[in-house]
């Protein structure tokens, strides 16, 4: 559960702030079609997606005897990245909660691309000054954000007892636990609310619901 006061918020990007679910499903289905495998629905995808991505790829039938994770990741991002700028932010992203308190620092911790896409969307939203950094992995293979999250905390001197990570997957809960920070999960992204509730609480159906909750807690994001 949330421990107050919250002085720093670390946001996951894809799925949490950015609504890229449809794009991801289309891209994955393109990969499956090329390999003669059945497509996924959006809910079917949300039921099986997880980290590391290699394990999720195995669950949907991709064969690592004939292809490497690096090859599959490159294939995915070749179709995904050119269309990413067309994705919109979730309703409620960057919205201000009405409260008398302010979060001192906010950062974005996407899984891939080194944070470039997250930084661009922050600029496009008109909120570039709200974030101190975007820390992503230097590769595209979707393993874990724990090390980069630790780098972020250390570089900015973020206190673990007063930090909150907001994400949309059970891996975000794992990252928060490993880093020793509080976590809140939103079910508007890449996993269902049922799966998220198995990993951590609180879980919110949308960013707007999360915003109302955190406003009631006296925190502005």
Secondary structure, 3 states (H helix, E strand, C coil): CCCCCCCEEEECCECCCECCHHHHHHHHHHHHHHCCCCCCCHHHHHHHCCCCHHHHHHHCCCCCCCCCHHHHHHHHHHHHHHHHCCCCECCCCCCCCCCCCCCCEEEECCCCHHHHHHHHHHHHCCCHHHCCEECCCCCCCCCCCHHHHHHHHHHHCCCHHHEEEEECCHHHHHHHHHHCCEEEEECCCCCCHHHHHHHCCCEECCHHHHHHHHHHCCCCC
